[in-house]
Amino acid sequence: MSSTGLAAVAARAGQGTGTHAHQPGYGRTARAPPVPRKPSWGDVVNPTAMQCTFHFQEITHVNELTRHKTLTTATATAGVWDAFVIVIGMLKGGTGKTTSAWFIALYYAIVLGLPTLLLDADATSQSAYDWYKVAAAEGSEIPENLVIERYPFDDIAEYIRDKRTEFAAIVIDAGGGSAKLFHEAVTEANRLIVPVAPTKIERRKLVATFDEAERAAARNTRDITAHVVLVKADDRTSLPRTAKDKLLQPAQGEGIGPDRDEPFPLADTVIHAWVHYMEAFGEIPTELSEYTALMKELDAA
């Protein structure tokens, strides 16, 4: 990727289904080849479905799970994957990164049925891995195709590269305490998702987060895209509406771009402050609610 990093990706953006897709710089999802799975008996070829090829006994099959118009996440040839890597990151703690990482990992594992790796790259709290330990201790049924691993990694970028051939999707909870870990993870990402609550202090941290992401994107050889997702939204207050206005029409110095006045790449889907999310820690929810809508939006062609 060129030295302009995410800004260069932004300049190439121009398609999308959401109302914010036209905003310069972001909102366009990196295109990837079709998502295959190993064919099973009873597969039916539907000519209207998105088709994908899996080189297995020289048979071409349709992936029933990708019939909706989504960008596909990974390819597998002769059983070797090239994972789609999603970094959930923000240079501030307590923004909903771990909950988002878990729900998104479960989307790939449960909804799409893909082999998925969830990496807890938080050097301090390791909440994502703690989530797994609590779920396992309470006897929750963890999907067999979901693997959870934790920091430390000697070199997280190298670790991601090593794991790409083993999984279709890699979801990384980058934590908020280490700009270095965040930076290294973004150098290998296909997509960066930045969850932010509708408060002033969290919006202020977005600028530093995107500055670091720009530097990392300059080293990224893949077609990385970035998306801000509003989380913990309570529509009974004016905060979500105010936050959207501030993110899409930032004041001088509070946005992105050369003059720090360009809008952030805000997703249309909003994650609300539901008890379902707040009490999900240590559980393996199968109802992914707004996170399913979010992933379909970001994957939409």
N, C-alpha and C positions, 0 to 999 in steps of 0.2 A: 504494500500500500504506500502511496506517495506521502510526502511529508505533511500534506494538508490533512491527512488522517480522516477522522469522521466528517470533517467539513467537505472533503472530496466526495465521500459517499452521499452527503446531503445534496451536493450539486447534481448528482446523477439521479436523485430521487425525483419521482414525478408521478408515481402511480400509487394507488391505495384506495381502500373502500371507505375509510373513516373521514370525518369532517376535518381532521387535522392533517390528513395525508398530504395536502398541498404545501404545508409549511416547509420552508427551505431547510434542507439538511438532513431530514430524518423522516421516519415514518414508513420508509420502504424496507421491506424485509429481504434479507439476503436470499437469493434463489439457490436452491440445492436440488440435486437429482431426486428421482422418486424414492419413496420409502418402500422397501420390499420387506417381506417376511418369508420365512420358509414355507413353501406351499404345503397345504394339507389336503387330504382327500375331501372331496365335496366342494372345492372352490368352483365358483361359477364365473365365467367370463361375461362381463357386462360391457358392451361396447360404449356405453355412455360414461363409464367410470374412468377415472384417471388410471392409466395403465403403467405398470412398472415391471421391470424384468429382473428375475432372480436366476442366475446361472446355476440351476440345480436340476440335474437330469434333463437339461436342455428343454425345459418347459417354461413358457411365459404365463404368468398369472396376474390377475388383477388383485390389488390390495383392497379388500372390502372396507378397510378402516379409513381410506383416504378418498372416499367418494365425494365428500364435500370439497369445495374448491379451496384446497390449502396448498401452500408450498410444502414440499416434502422435506424431510429432515436429514436423511442420511442414505447412503447407498451401501449395498453389500454385494460383493462379487465372490463367488465360491466360498461364502460364509465369512468373509472378512469385511468388517464394517469400516466406514469412515464417518465417525460420529459428528453430529451437529452439536456444537458447544454453546451453552447459554450461561452467561455470567449474571448472577443477581448481585448487584453491588451498589454501595453508596458509602461515601467516606463519613459516615456517622452511624452510631449504634442506635438500635431501637426503632428502625424505620419499617420493620415488617419484612426484612430480607429472608429470614429463616422460614417463616410461614409461607412466603411466596415461593421459595426454593422447593419446599416440600410439596406444595400443591402442584407446581409445574412439573416436578419429577414424577409425581403420581399421574399427571396427565399423560406423559409419554409412556409410562409403564402400564397403566390401566386402560386408558382410553385408546391409545394407539397400539398397545401390546408390544412395545419395543424394549429390548434390553437397555436398561438405563442405569447410569452411575450418578449418584448424588455425592458430591465432594463437599465436605465441611472444611472450608479453607479459612475459618476464623481462628486466628492464633490465640485468642483469649477465651471466649465463652464456649465455643464449640457446641452451640445450641442445637444445630441440626443433628449432630451425632448423639447428643443427649436425648433428643426426641426419639431417635431410633432405639436407644437403650431402654427408655421407659416403655415404649410400645412393645418391645420384645419381652421385657420383664412382666408385662401385664397380659401376655399371651395373644396380642393382636396378630392378625394374619398379615404378614408382610409379603407383598408380591414377590414371587420367585425370581422375576426378571428385574428386580430393583436391588441394587447394591449400594450400601452407604459406607463411605470411608471418610477418615478425618485427617486433619493436619496432625503431625508435621510432614511436609514434603520438602525434600532438599531443594528441589526446583519445580515449582508447580507447573510452569510452562512445559518443561520436559516431561513431567508426569502426565499431563493432559495428552501430549503427543503420543506417549507410550500406550495410553488407554484408548485412543481413537479407534483402533482396529478391533477392540473387544466389545464396544457398545455402539448402539445407534444414536443415543443421546447422552450427553454429559451435562449435568446441571451443577453449577458451582455457587455455593453460598460464600461469597467473598468476604463477609464480615465488614466491620467498619473501622477496625483499629489499625489496619496496616495498608498504607498506600502502596507499598512494594508488592504485597500479595495481590492486591487489586490490579495493579499495573501488569504484573506478569500473567495473570489469568486473562486479562483483556487481550493480550498479544496473541492468544490462541483462540479467541472467541469468534463465533459466527454472529452472535447476537448479545447485546448488553441490555439488560432490563434494570432500570433504576427505580425502585419503589420509593415514594415520597408521601408523607402525610401532609394534609393541607394546613401547615403551620409556617410561620415566618422563619423559624430557626432551621427547619428542614429545607425550605426553599433556598436559604442562604448557602447551604452546603452543596447544593447542586452545581454551583459554578466551579468549586474546587474539584468536585467529582468529575465533571466533564473536561476540565483542564487536564486532569490525569489521564482520563480516557483518550483524549486527543493524542497525548504523548505515546500512549500504548498503541493506539491505532496506527501510528506511523510505522510501527514495527510489525504490524499484522499483515500477513500476506493473503488473507482471506477477505471476503466481501462483507465486512462487519457492519451491522446497523445497530442503532441505539434507540431506546424507547423509554420515556418516563411514564410510570404508571402511578396514578393517584390511588393511595390505599388509606384505610382507616377513615373513610369518608362518612360523615354523618349529615345527611341531607336535611336534618331538622335545624341545622345551623347554616350560616352564610359562608362558612369556611371553604367548603369545596368549590363553590362558585367563585369566590374571591381568588382562591389558589389557581383555578383554571385561567382566570383573566390575567393574573400576574405571570403565569408560565407562558401564555400565548402572546402576551403583549408586555414583555418585561421592560422595566425602566432601564435607562442607560447604566451599564455596569452590572446589571442583574440577569443578563441573558447569556447567550453563547455567540460564537462568531468573532471575527476580528475586532469588532467594536463592542462586543458584549451586549448587544441590543437585539439579537435575533431570538425568535421563540424557541422554546424547548420542544423536543419531539414527543408531544403528549399523546398517549393512546386514548382512544375514545372510551374504552371499557374502564369503568371505575370499580375498585374493590372497596366495598363498604365495611363499616365497623360493625360487622355482624358477630354475634356470640359464636356462631358456627366456626368462624376463623379464630376468634380469641381463645376459645376453649379446645382447639384442635390439638394442642401440644400433647405428644405422647400417644396420639391415636393415628389410625390409618384411614382417613375418610375416603369413601368412595363417591360421595357427592361433592364434586369439585366446584360447583356453582359458577361464580363469576370468573374463576380462573380458566374454565373451559372456554368461555366466551372470549377471554383475553387472548388465549393461545390461537383460537380460530381467527381472531382479528389480525394478529401479527403474522400468521401464516397465510392469510388470504392473498390470492393472486391479484 
